[in-house]
Amino acid sequence: MSEVAKEMTNIANPEALDALSALSERYVFALVPGFKNSGPEHWQSHWQNSTPFFTRITHSHWTHRDIHFWIDAIRRLLAEVEKPVILIGHSLGSLASACVIAEAHPRVAGGMLVAPAEPMRFEAEDQIPHAPLPRPTVLVASHNDTLISLSRTQGLAQNWQSDFVDLGDAGHINSESGFGRWPYGLTILADLVARIEDGAAAQG
């Protein structure tokens, strides 16, 4: 176990933490929370507060339902960084991440899209992509998410050609449904980054 992993044992996934720590030299891991931001017990907050290599988008309109505030915040982040960015979205943040990934920005390497919300809840049906995304992505879904049906998430994954991770009865995959530190989520992320690295090596 590395010194980084020892310092972050509250997340309890040293193998994934070691892999992500090493990869953070080449990538920016950008958290994209959903509506009303992610509270202190949310897995996104735990990841950010327990590691030095996660950053979070910022804007001043977390209680507004307009997806464009999230999209613009991601674009601002992309303009500020020099390394490729991997977007890690939750709920509305997943929808916004998919929108930006669809733009094929050269600084976007891929995305982990967790529990995307039903686009119609945010009047975002016309904004979200309906075609394959140009970067590697993984969509993580639940059978009993109160914000979207399983069949809808499966349809989004199919449209976007995202890998699909089925967590079973996991609610909205947030702190209210028991996902605080969520160590398995780090494994999903590390697997996605490995796929991005493999794709880059094949092209190089």
PyMOL commands that place a pseudoatom at each C-alpha (Angstrom):
pseudoatom trace, name=CA, resn=MET, resi=1, chain=A, elem=C, hetatm=0, pos=[0.000, 0.000, 0.000]
pseudoatom trace, name=CA, resn=SER, resi=2, chain=A, elem=C, hetatm=0, pos=[1.410, 3.415, -0.967]
pseudoatom trace, name=CA, resn=GLU, resi=3, chain=A, elem=C, hetatm=0, pos=[1.648, 6.396, 1.379]
pseudoatom trace, name=CA, resn=VAL, resi=4, chain=A, elem=C, hetatm=0, pos=[-1.214, 8.002, -0.569]
pseudoatom trace, name=CA, resn=ALA, resi=5, chain=A, elem=C, hetatm=0, pos=[-3.466, 5.016, 0.031]
pseudoatom trace, name=CA, resn=LYS, resi=6, chain=A, elem=C, hetatm=0, pos=[-2.511, 4.869, 3.713]
pseudoatom trace, name=CA, resn=GLU, resi=7, chain=A, elem=C, hetatm=0, pos=[-3.615, 8.470, 4.146]
pseudoatom trace, name=CA, resn=MET, resi=8, chain=A, elem=C, hetatm=0, pos=[-6.981, 7.697, 2.549]
pseudoatom trace, name=CA, resn=THR, resi=9, chain=A, elem=C, hetatm=0, pos=[-7.957, 4.480, 4.260]
pseudoatom trace, name=CA, resn=ASN, resi=10, chain=A, elem=C, hetatm=0, pos=[-11.350, 5.966, 5.125]
pseudoatom trace, name=CA, resn=ILE, resi=11, chain=A, elem=C, hetatm=0, pos=[-12.307, 5.144, 1.534]
pseudoatom trace, name=CA, resn=ALA, resi=12, chain=A, elem=C, hetatm=0, pos=[-10.884, 1.622, 1.932]
pseudoatom trace, name=CA, resn=ASN, resi=13, chain=A, elem=C, hetatm=0, pos=[-9.889, 0.842, -1.631]
pseudoatom trace, name=CA, resn=PRO, resi=14, chain=A, elem=C, hetatm=0, pos=[-6.077, 1.097, -1.657]
pseudoatom trace, name=CA, resn=GLU, resi=15, chain=A, elem=C, hetatm=0, pos=[-5.571, -0.671, -4.987]
pseudoatom trace, name=CA, resn=ALA, resi=16, chain=A, elem=C, hetatm=0, pos=[-7.830, 1.729, -6.902]
pseudoatom trace, name=CA, resn=LEU, resi=17, chain=A, elem=C, hetatm=0, pos=[-6.465, 4.717, -4.982]
pseudoatom trace, name=CA, resn=ASP, resi=18, chain=A, elem=C, hetatm=0, pos=[-2.897, 3.796, -5.892]
pseudoatom trace, name=CA, resn=ALA, resi=19, chain=A, elem=C, hetatm=0, pos=[-3.836, 3.427, -9.560]
pseudoatom trace, name=CA, resn=LEU, resi=20, chain=A, elem=C, hetatm=0, pos=[-5.721, 6.730, -9.648]
pseudoatom trace, name=CA, resn=SER, resi=21, chain=A, elem=C, hetatm=0, pos=[-2.973, 8.541, -7.749]
pseudoatom trace, name=CA, resn=ALA, resi=22, chain=A, elem=C, hetatm=0, pos=[-0.440, 7.492, -10.381]
pseudoatom trace, name=CA, resn=LEU, resi=23, chain=A, elem=C, hetatm=0, pos=[-2.803, 8.384, -13.218]
pseudoatom trace, name=CA, resn=SER, resi=24, chain=A, elem=C, hetatm=0, pos=[-3.479, 11.821, -11.746]
pseudoatom trace, name=CA, resn=GLU, resi=25, chain=A, elem=C, hetatm=0, pos=[-0.106, 12.887, -13.090]
pseudoatom trace, name=CA, resn=ARG, resi=26, chain=A, elem=C, hetatm=0, pos=[-1.639, 12.635, -16.564]
pseudoatom trace, name=CA, resn=TYR, resi=27, chain=A, elem=C, hetatm=0, pos=[-5.346, 13.387, -15.975]
pseudoatom trace, name=CA, resn=VAL, resi=28, chain=A, elem=C, hetatm=0, pos=[-7.610, 15.792, -14.147]
pseudoatom trace, name=CA, resn=PHE, resi=29, chain=A, elem=C, hetatm=0, pos=[-10.432, 13.992, -12.323]
pseudoatom trace, name=CA, resn=ALA, resi=30, chain=A, elem=C, hetatm=0, pos=[-13.318, 16.463, -12.343]
pseudoatom trace, name=CA, resn=LEU, resi=31, chain=A, elem=C, hetatm=0, pos=[-16.387, 15.885, -10.177]
pseudoatom trace, name=CA, resn=VAL, resi=32, chain=A, elem=C, hetatm=0, pos=[-19.648, 17.187, -11.646]
pseudoatom trace, name=CA, resn=PRO, resi=33, chain=A, elem=C, hetatm=0, pos=[-22.354, 17.153, -8.941]
pseudoatom trace, name=CA, resn=GLY, resi=34, chain=A, elem=C, hetatm=0, pos=[-26.051, 17.202, -9.623]
pseudoatom trace, name=CA, resn=PHE, resi=35, chain=A, elem=C, hetatm=0, pos=[-28.901, 19.518, -8.679]
pseudoatom trace, name=CA, resn=LYS, resi=36, chain=A, elem=C, hetatm=0, pos=[-28.205, 21.382, -5.399]
pseudoatom trace, name=CA, resn=ASN, resi=37, chain=A, elem=C, hetatm=0, pos=[-24.571, 20.192, -5.425]
pseudoatom trace, name=CA, resn=SER, resi=38, chain=A, elem=C, hetatm=0, pos=[-23.312, 17.161, -3.475]
pseudoatom trace, name=CA, resn=GLY, resi=39, chain=A, elem=C, hetatm=0, pos=[-23.550, 17.360, 0.315]
pseudoatom trace, name=CA, resn=PRO, resi=40, chain=A, elem=C, hetatm=0, pos=[-20.775, 16.434, 2.764]
pseudoatom trace, name=CA, resn=GLU, resi=41, chain=A, elem=C, hetatm=0, pos=[-21.825, 12.756, 3.011]
pseudoatom trace, name=CA, resn=HIS, resi=42, chain=A, elem=C, hetatm=0, pos=[-22.077, 12.234, -0.747]
pseudoatom trace, name=CA, resn=TRP, resi=43, chain=A, elem=C, hetatm=0, pos=[-19.440, 10.018, -2.330]
pseudoatom trace, name=CA, resn=GLN, resi=44, chain=A, elem=C, hetatm=0, pos=[-18.250, 12.889, -4.527]
pseudoatom trace, name=CA, resn=SER, resi=45, chain=A, elem=C, hetatm=0, pos=[-17.519, 14.971, -1.423]
pseudoatom trace, name=CA, resn=HIS, resi=46, chain=A, elem=C, hetatm=0, pos=[-15.780, 12.066, 0.303]
pseudoatom trace, name=CA, resn=TRP, resi=47, chain=A, elem=C, hetatm=0, pos=[-13.583, 11.496, -2.733]
pseudoatom trace, name=CA, resn=GLN, resi=48, chain=A, elem=C, hetatm=0, pos=[-12.683, 15.163, -3.012]
pseudoatom trace, name=CA, resn=ASN, resi=49, chain=A, elem=C, hetatm=0, pos=[-12.031, 15.641, 0.700]
pseudoatom trace, name=CA, resn=SER, resi=50, chain=A, elem=C, hetatm=0, pos=[-10.059, 12.426, 1.141]
pseudoatom trace, name=CA, resn=THR, resi=51, chain=A, elem=C, hetatm=0, pos=[-7.748, 12.648, -1.861]
pseudoatom trace, name=CA, resn=PRO, resi=52, chain=A, elem=C, hetatm=0, pos=[-5.550, 15.347, -3.401]
pseudoatom trace, name=CA, resn=PHE, resi=53, chain=A, elem=C, hetatm=0, pos=[-6.385, 14.517, -7.011]
pseudoatom trace, name=CA, resn=PHE, resi=54, chain=A, elem=C, hetatm=0, pos=[-10.115, 15.245, -7.398]
pseudoatom trace, name=CA, resn=THR, resi=55, chain=A, elem=C, hetatm=0, pos=[-11.426, 18.670, -8.320]
pseudoatom trace, name=CA, resn=ARG, resi=56, chain=A, elem=C, hetatm=0, pos=[-15.025, 19.889, -8.587]
pseudoatom trace, name=CA, resn=ILE, resi=57, chain=A, elem=C, hetatm=0, pos=[-16.772, 22.217, -10.988]
pseudoatom trace, name=CA, resn=THR, resi=58, chain=A, elem=C, hetatm=0, pos=[-18.060, 25.450, -9.508]
pseudoatom trace, name=CA, resn=HIS, resi=59, chain=A, elem=C, hetatm=0, pos=[-20.937, 27.757, -10.304]
pseudoatom trace, name=CA, resn=SER, resi=60, chain=A, elem=C, hetatm=0, pos=[-23.463, 29.855, -8.398]
pseudoatom trace, name=CA, resn=HIS, resi=61, chain=A, elem=C, hetatm=0, pos=[-26.729, 28.349, -9.590]
pseudoatom trace, name=CA, resn=TRP, resi=62, chain=A, elem=C, hetatm=0, pos=[-26.960, 24.945, -7.905]
pseudoatom trace, name=CA, resn=THR, resi=63, chain=A, elem=C, hetatm=0, pos=[-30.668, 25.370, -7.117]
pseudoatom trace, name=CA, resn=HIS, resi=64, chain=A, elem=C, hetatm=0, pos=[-31.590, 26.268, -10.705]
pseudoatom trace, name=CA, resn=ARG, resi=65, chain=A, elem=C, hetatm=0, pos=[-32.744, 23.476, -12.982]
pseudoatom trace, name=CA, resn=ASP, resi=66, chain=A, elem=C, hetatm=0, pos=[-31.070, 24.806, -16.120]
pseudoatom trace, name=CA, resn=ILE, resi=67, chain=A, elem=C, hetatm=0, pos=[-28.499, 22.301, -17.408]
pseudoatom trace, name=CA, resn=HIS, resi=68, chain=A, elem=C, hetatm=0, pos=[-26.633, 25.086, -19.181]
pseudoatom trace, name=CA, resn=PHE, resi=69, chain=A, elem=C, hetatm=0, pos=[-25.190, 26.307, -15.849]
pseudoatom trace, name=CA, resn=TRP, resi=70, chain=A, elem=C, hetatm=0, pos=[-23.548, 22.886, -15.448]
pseudoatom trace, name=CA, resn=ILE, resi=71, chain=A, elem=C, hetatm=0, pos=[-22.375, 22.727, -19.057]
pseudoatom trace, name=CA, resn=ASP, resi=72, chain=A, elem=C, hetatm=0, pos=[-20.834, 26.196, -18.849]
pseudoatom trace, name=CA, resn=ALA, resi=73, chain=A, elem=C, hetatm=0, pos=[-19.084, 25.304, -15.589]
pseudoatom trace, name=CA, resn=ILE, resi=74, chain=A, elem=C, hetatm=0, pos=[-17.484, 22.255, -17.213]
pseudoatom trace, name=CA, resn=ARG, resi=75, chain=A, elem=C, hetatm=0, pos=[-16.380, 24.346, -20.179]
pseudoatom trace, name=CA, resn=ARG, resi=76, chain=A, elem=C, hetatm=0, pos=[-14.756, 26.885, -17.839]
pseudoatom trace, name=CA, resn=LEU, resi=77, chain=A, elem=C, hetatm=0, pos=[-12.849, 24.087, -16.134]
pseudoatom trace, name=CA, resn=LEU, resi=78, chain=A, elem=C, hetatm=0, pos=[-11.635, 22.769, -19.473]
pseudoatom trace, name=CA, resn=ALA, resi=79, chain=A, elem=C, hetatm=0, pos=[-10.317, 26.225, -20.329]
pseudoatom trace, name=CA, resn=GLU, resi=80, chain=A, elem=C, hetatm=0, pos=[-8.340, 26.372, -17.076]
pseudoatom trace, name=CA, resn=VAL, resi=81, chain=A, elem=C, hetatm=0, pos=[-6.503, 23.041, -17.167]
pseudoatom trace, name=CA, resn=GLU, resi=82, chain=A, elem=C, hetatm=0, pos=[-3.682, 21.681, -19.278]
pseudoatom trace, name=CA, resn=LYS, resi=83, chain=A, elem=C, hetatm=0, pos=[-4.136, 17.930, -18.790]
pseudoatom trace, name=CA, resn=PRO, resi=84, chain=A, elem=C, hetatm=0, pos=[-6.898, 15.731, -20.259]
pseudoatom trace, name=CA, resn=VAL, resi=85, chain=A, elem=C, hetatm=0, pos=[-10.016, 15.721, -18.087]
pseudoatom trace, name=CA, resn=ILE, resi=86, chain=A, elem=C, hetatm=0, pos=[-12.113, 12.760, -16.997]
pseudoatom trace, name=CA, resn=LEU, resi=87, chain=A, elem=C, hetatm=0, pos=[-15.588, 13.920, -15.973]
pseudoatom trace, name=CA, resn=ILE, resi=88, chain=A, elem=C, hetatm=0, pos=[-17.259, 12.154, -13.039]
pseudoatom trace, name=CA, resn=GLY, resi=89, chain=A, elem=C, hetatm=0, pos=[-20.895, 13.171, -13.033]
pseudoatom trace, name=CA, resn=HIS, resi=90, chain=A, elem=C, hetatm=0, pos=[-23.852, 12.382, -10.818]
pseudoatom trace, name=CA, resn=SER, resi=91, chain=A, elem=C, hetatm=0, pos=[-27.530, 12.919, -11.672]
pseudoatom trace, name=CA, resn=LEU, resi=92, chain=A, elem=C, hetatm=0, pos=[-27.912, 16.218, -13.567]
pseudoatom trace, name=CA, resn=GLY, resi=93, chain=A, elem=C, hetatm=0, pos=[-24.128, 16.397, -13.566]
pseudoatom trace, name=CA, resn=SER, resi=94, chain=A, elem=C, hetatm=0, pos=[-24.033, 13.182, -15.581]
pseudoatom trace, name=CA, resn=LEU, resi=95, chain=A, elem=C, hetatm=0, pos=[-26.341, 14.666, -18.199]
pseudoatom trace, name=CA, resn=ALA, resi=96, chain=A, elem=C, hetatm=0, pos=[-24.230, 17.820, -18.422]
pseudoatom trace, name=CA, resn=SER, resi=97, chain=A, elem=C, hetatm=0, pos=[-21.064, 15.728, -18.681]
pseudoatom trace, name=CA, resn=ALA, resi=98, chain=A, elem=C, hetatm=0, pos=[-22.548, 13.747, -21.561]
pseudoatom trace, name=CA, resn=CYS, resi=99, chain=A, elem=C, hetatm=0, pos=[-23.416, 17.005, -23.334]
pseudoatom trace, name=CA, resn=VAL, resi=100, chain=A, elem=C, hetatm=0, pos=[-19.842, 18.255, -23.086]
pseudoatom trace, name=CA, resn=ILE, resi=101, chain=A, elem=C, hetatm=0, pos=[-18.332, 14.896, -24.032]
pseudoatom trace, name=CA, resn=ALA, resi=102, chain=A, elem=C, hetatm=0, pos=[-20.523, 14.949, -27.155]
pseudoatom trace, name=CA, resn=GLU, resi=103, chain=A, elem=C, hetatm=0, pos=[-18.773, 18.171, -28.224]
pseudoatom trace, name=CA, resn=ALA, resi=104, chain=A, elem=C, hetatm=0, pos=[-15.527, 16.185, -28.668]
pseudoatom trace, name=CA, resn=HIS, resi=105, chain=A, elem=C, hetatm=0, pos=[-13.492, 18.830, -26.862]
pseudoatom trace, name=CA, resn=PRO, resi=106, chain=A, elem=C, hetatm=0, pos=[-9.825, 17.842, -27.271]
pseudoatom trace, name=CA, resn=ARG, resi=107, chain=A, elem=C, hetatm=0, pos=[-9.242, 18.110, -23.516]
pseudoatom trace, name=CA, resn=VAL, resi=108, chain=A, elem=C, hetatm=0, pos=[-12.006, 15.665, -22.558]
pseudoatom trace, name=CA, resn=ALA, resi=109, chain=A, elem=C, hetatm=0, pos=[-10.695, 12.109, -22.229]
pseudoatom trace, name=CA, resn=GLY, resi=110, chain=A, elem=C, hetatm=0, pos=[-13.873, 10.359, -21.058]
pseudoatom trace, name=CA, resn=GLY, resi=111, chain=A, elem=C, hetatm=0, pos=[-16.560, 10.240, -18.431]
pseudoatom trace, name=CA, resn=MET, resi=112, chain=A, elem=C, hetatm=0, pos=[-18.077, 8.239, -15.586]
pseudoatom trace, name=CA, resn=LEU, resi=113, chain=A, elem=C, hetatm=0, pos=[-21.817, 8.954, -15.628]
pseudoatom trace, name=CA, resn=VAL, resi=114, chain=A, elem=C, hetatm=0, pos=[-23.474, 7.899, -12.377]
pseudoatom trace, name=CA, resn=ALA, resi=115, chain=A, elem=C, hetatm=0, pos=[-27.249, 7.795, -11.951]
pseudoatom trace, name=CA, resn=PRO, resi=116, chain=A, elem=C, hetatm=0, pos=[-28.116, 10.240, -14.724]
pseudoatom trace, name=CA, resn=ALA, resi=117, chain=A, elem=C, hetatm=0, pos=[-31.387, 11.982, -13.969]
pseudoatom trace, name=CA, resn=GLU, resi=118, chain=A, elem=C, hetatm=0, pos=[-34.375, 11.743, -16.265]
pseudoatom trace, name=CA, resn=PRO, resi=119, chain=A, elem=C, hetatm=0, pos=[-33.682, 14.569, -18.764]
pseudoatom trace, name=CA, resn=MET, resi=120, chain=A, elem=C, hetatm=0, pos=[-37.333, 15.628, -18.859]
pseudoatom trace, name=CA, resn=ARG, resi=121, chain=A, elem=C, hetatm=0, pos=[-37.158, 16.498, -15.145]
pseudoatom trace, name=CA, resn=PHE, resi=122, chain=A, elem=C, hetatm=0, pos=[-34.778, 19.302, -16.085]
pseudoatom trace, name=CA, resn=GLU, resi=123, chain=A, elem=C, hetatm=0, pos=[-36.225, 20.171, -19.510]
pseudoatom trace, name=CA, resn=ALA, resi=124, chain=A, elem=C, hetatm=0, pos=[-33.000, 18.847, -20.989]
pseudoatom trace, name=CA, resn=GLU, resi=125, chain=A, elem=C, hetatm=0, pos=[-34.328, 16.347, -23.500]
pseudoatom trace, name=CA, resn=ASP, resi=126, chain=A, elem=C, hetatm=0, pos=[-33.329, 18.594, -26.407]
pseudoatom trace, name=CA, resn=GLN, resi=127, chain=A, elem=C, hetatm=0, pos=[-29.863, 19.222, -24.975]
pseudoatom trace, name=CA, resn=ILE, resi=128, chain=A, elem=C, hetatm=0, pos=[-28.646, 15.710, -24.245]
pseudoatom trace, name=CA, resn=PRO, resi=129, chain=A, elem=C, hetatm=0, pos=[-26.947, 13.716, -27.004]
pseudoatom trace, name=CA, resn=HIS, resi=130, chain=A, elem=C, hetatm=0, pos=[-28.801, 10.906, -28.740]
pseudoatom trace, name=CA, resn=ALA, resi=131, chain=A, elem=C, hetatm=0, pos=[-25.833, 9.463, -30.622]
pseudoatom trace, name=CA, resn=PRO, resi=132, chain=A, elem=C, hetatm=0, pos=[-22.656, 7.604, -29.598]
pseudoatom trace, name=CA, resn=LEU, resi=133, chain=A, elem=C, hetatm=0, pos=[-20.291, 9.699, -27.496]
pseudoatom trace, name=CA, resn=PRO, resi=134, chain=A, elem=C, hetatm=0, pos=[-16.848, 10.268, -29.031]
pseudoatom trace, name=CA, resn=ARG, resi=135, chain=A, elem=C, hetatm=0, pos=[-14.951, 9.440, -25.826]
pseudoatom trace, name=CA, resn=PRO, resi=136, chain=A, elem=C, hetatm=0, pos=[-14.973, 6.322, -23.601]
pseudoatom trace, name=CA, resn=THR, resi=137, chain=A, elem=C, hetatm=0, pos=[-17.695, 6.442, -20.962]
pseudoatom trace, name=CA, resn=VAL, resi=138, chain=A, elem=C, hetatm=0, pos=[-19.276, 4.211, -18.358]
pseudoatom trace, name=CA, resn=LEU, resi=139, chain=A, elem=C, hetatm=0, pos=[-22.852, 4.659, -17.135]
pseudoatom trace, name=CA, resn=VAL, resi=140, chain=A, elem=C, hetatm=0, pos=[-23.601, 3.416, -13.612]
pseudoatom trace, name=CA, resn=ALA, resi=141, chain=A, elem=C, hetatm=0, pos=[-27.270, 2.720, -12.915]
pseudoatom trace, name=CA, resn=SER, resi=142, chain=A, elem=C, hetatm=0, pos=[-29.717, 1.404, -10.333]
pseudoatom trace, name=CA, resn=HIS, resi=143, chain=A, elem=C, hetatm=0, pos=[-32.905, -0.645, -10.567]
pseudoatom trace, name=CA, resn=ASN, resi=144, chain=A, elem=C, hetatm=0, pos=[-34.883, 1.569, -8.196]
pseudoatom trace, name=CA, resn=ASP, resi=145, chain=A, elem=C, hetatm=0, pos=[-33.583, 5.057, -8.903]
pseudoatom trace, name=CA, resn=THR, resi=146, chain=A, elem=C, hetatm=0, pos=[-36.402, 7.483, -8.074]
pseudoatom trace, name=CA, resn=LEU, resi=147, chain=A, elem=C, hetatm=0, pos=[-35.220, 9.968, -10.709]
pseudoatom trace, name=CA, resn=ILE, resi=148, chain=A, elem=C, hetatm=0, pos=[-35.107, 7.654, -13.718]
pseudoatom trace, name=CA, resn=SER, resi=149, chain=A, elem=C, hetatm=0, pos=[-36.206, 4.178, -14.771]
pseudoatom trace, name=CA, resn=LEU, resi=150, chain=A, elem=C, hetatm=0, pos=[-33.768, 1.351, -15.405]
pseudoatom trace, name=CA, resn=SER, resi=151, chain=A, elem=C, hetatm=0, pos=[-34.985, 0.972, -18.985]
pseudoatom trace, name=CA, resn=ARG, resi=152, chain=A, elem=C, hetatm=0, pos=[-34.318, 4.664, -19.578]
pseudoatom trace, name=CA, resn=THR, resi=153, chain=A, elem=C, hetatm=0, pos=[-30.752, 4.433, -18.295]
pseudoatom trace, name=CA, resn=GLN, resi=154, chain=A, elem=C, hetatm=0, pos=[-30.207, 1.358, -20.444]
pseudoatom trace, name=CA, resn=GLY, resi=155, chain=A, elem=C, hetatm=0, pos=[-31.471, 3.342, -23.420]
pseudoatom trace, name=CA, resn=LEU, resi=156, chain=A, elem=C, hetatm=0, pos=[-29.093, 6.209, -22.687]
pseudoatom trace, name=CA, resn=ALA, resi=157, chain=A, elem=C, hetatm=0, pos=[-26.166, 3.814, -22.380]
pseudoatom trace, name=CA, resn=GLN, resi=158, chain=A, elem=C, hetatm=0, pos=[-27.104, 2.204, -25.674]
pseudoatom trace, name=CA, resn=ASN, resi=159, chain=A, elem=C, hetatm=0, pos=[-27.438, 5.557, -27.443]
pseudoatom trace, name=CA, resn=TRP, resi=160, chain=A, elem=C, hetatm=0, pos=[-24.130, 6.792, -26.055]
pseudoatom trace, name=CA, resn=GLN, resi=161, chain=A, elem=C, hetatm=0, pos=[-22.389, 3.399, -26.464]
pseudoatom trace, name=CA, resn=SER, resi=162, chain=A, elem=C, hetatm=0, pos=[-21.329, 3.623, -22.833]
pseudoatom trace, name=CA, resn=ASP, resi=163, chain=A, elem=C, hetatm=0, pos=[-20.228, 0.646, -20.800]
pseudoatom trace, name=CA, resn=PHE, resi=164, chain=A, elem=C, hetatm=0, pos=[-23.051, -0.219, -18.395]
pseudoatom trace, name=CA, resn=VAL, resi=165, chain=A, elem=C, hetatm=0, pos=[-22.611, -1.033, -14.699]
pseudoatom trace, name=CA, resn=ASP, resi=166, chain=A, elem=C, hetatm=0, pos=[-25.758, -2.320, -12.965]
pseudoatom trace, name=CA, resn=LEU, resi=167, chain=A, elem=C, hetatm=0, pos=[-25.669, -1.830, -9.186]
pseudoatom trace, name=CA, resn=GLY, resi=168, chain=A, elem=C, hetatm=0, pos=[-29.038, -3.492, -8.566]
pseudoatom trace, name=CA, resn=ASP, resi=169, chain=A, elem=C, hetatm=0, pos=[-31.303, -1.811, -6.012]
pseudoatom trace, name=CA, resn=ALA, resi=170, chain=A, elem=C, hetatm=0, pos=[-29.103, 1.182, -5.255]
pseudoatom trace, name=CA, resn=GLY, resi=171, chain=A, elem=C, hetatm=0, pos=[-31.543, 4.084, -5.238]
pseudoatom trace, name=CA, resn=HIS, resi=172, chain=A, elem=C, hetatm=0, pos=[-30.105, 7.290, -6.685]
pseudoatom trace, name=CA, resn=ILE, resi=173, chain=A, elem=C, hetatm=0, pos=[-26.556, 6.156, -5.799]
pseudoatom trace, name=CA, resn=ASN, resi=174, chain=A, elem=C, hetatm=0, pos=[-26.137, 8.945, -3.255]
pseudoatom trace, name=CA, resn=SER, resi=175, chain=A, elem=C, hetatm=0, pos=[-25.731, 9.323, 0.484]
pseudoatom trace, name=CA, resn=GLU, resi=176, chain=A, elem=C, hetatm=0, pos=[-29.462, 8.860, 1.084]
pseudoatom trace, name=CA, resn=SER, resi=177, chain=A, elem=C, hetatm=0, pos=[-29.270, 5.395, -0.479]
pseudoatom trace, name=CA, resn=GLY, resi=178, chain=A, elem=C, hetatm=0, pos=[-26.163, 4.412, 1.495]
pseudoatom trace, name=CA, resn=PHE, resi=179, chain=A, elem=C, hetatm=0, pos=[-23.426, 5.494, -0.902]
pseudoatom trace, name=CA, resn=GLY, resi=180, chain=A, elem=C, hetatm=0, pos=[-21.132, 7.541, 1.259]
pseudoatom trace, name=CA, resn=ARG, resi=181, chain=A, elem=C, hetatm=0, pos=[-17.480, 6.766, 0.567]
pseudoatom trace, name=CA, resn=TRP, resi=182, chain=A, elem=C, hetatm=0, pos=[-18.386, 4.220, -2.156]
pseudoatom trace, name=CA, resn=PRO, resi=183, chain=A, elem=C, hetatm=0, pos=[-15.036, 2.458, -2.603]
pseudoatom trace, name=CA, resn=TYR, resi=184, chain=A, elem=C, hetatm=0, pos=[-16.348, 0.327, -5.482]
pseudoatom trace, name=CA, resn=GLY, resi=185, chain=A, elem=C, hetatm=0, pos=[-16.954, 3.519, -7.437]
pseudoatom trace, name=CA, resn=LEU, resi=186, chain=A, elem=C, hetatm=0, pos=[-13.204, 4.115, -7.433]
pseudoatom trace, name=CA, resn=THR, resi=187, chain=A, elem=C, hetatm=0, pos=[-12.723, 0.705, -9.033]
pseudoatom trace, name=CA, resn=ILE, resi=188, chain=A, elem=C, hetatm=0, pos=[-15.224, 1.609, -11.756]
pseudoatom trace, name=CA, resn=LEU, resi=189, chain=A, elem=C, hetatm=0, pos=[-13.317, 4.845, -12.354]
pseudoatom trace, name=CA, resn=ALA, resi=190, chain=A, elem=C, hetatm=0, pos=[-9.938, 3.122, -12.412]
pseudoatom trace, name=CA, resn=ASP, resi=191, chain=A, elem=C, hetatm=0, pos=[-11.258, 0.587, -14.933]
pseudoatom trace, name=CA, resn=LEU, resi=192, chain=A, elem=C, hetatm=0, pos=[-12.520, 3.419, -17.151]
pseudoatom trace, name=CA, resn=VAL, resi=193, chain=A, elem=C, hetatm=0, pos=[-9.157, 5.175, -17.050]
pseudoatom trace, name=CA, resn=ALA, resi=194, chain=A, elem=C, hetatm=0, pos=[-7.414, 1.913, -17.922]
pseudoatom trace, name=CA, resn=ARG, resi=195, chain=A, elem=C, hetatm=0, pos=[-9.662, 1.633, -20.974]
pseudoatom trace, name=CA, resn=ILE, resi=196, chain=A, elem=C, hetatm=0, pos=[-8.844, 5.228, -21.946]
pseudoatom trace, name=CA, resn=GLU, resi=197, chain=A, elem=C, hetatm=0, pos=[-5.130, 4.449, -21.575]
pseudoatom trace, name=CA, resn=ASP, resi=198, chain=A, elem=C, hetatm=0, pos=[-5.453, 1.298, -23.678]
pseudoatom trace, name=CA, resn=GLY, resi=199, chain=A, elem=C, hetatm=0, pos=[-7.222, 3.264, -26.406]
pseudoatom trace, name=CA, resn=ALA, resi=200, chain=A, elem=C, hetatm=0, pos=[-4.542, 5.947, -26.404]
pseudoatom trace, name=CA, resn=ALA, resi=201, chain=A, elem=C, hetatm=0, pos=[-1.802, 3.318, -26.613]
pseudoatom trace, name=CA, resn=ALA, resi=202, chain=A, elem=C, hetatm=0, pos=[-3.522, 1.622, -29.539]
pseudoatom trace, name=CA, resn=GLN, resi=203, chain=A, elem=C, hetatm=0, pos=[-3.728, 4.932, -31.411]
pseudoatom trace, name=CA, resn=GLY, resi=204, chain=A, elem=C, hetatm=0, pos=[-0.142, 5.848, -30.574]
for i in range(1, 204): cmd.bond("trace and resi %d" % i, "trace and resi %d" % (i + 1))
show_as sticks, trace
zoom trace
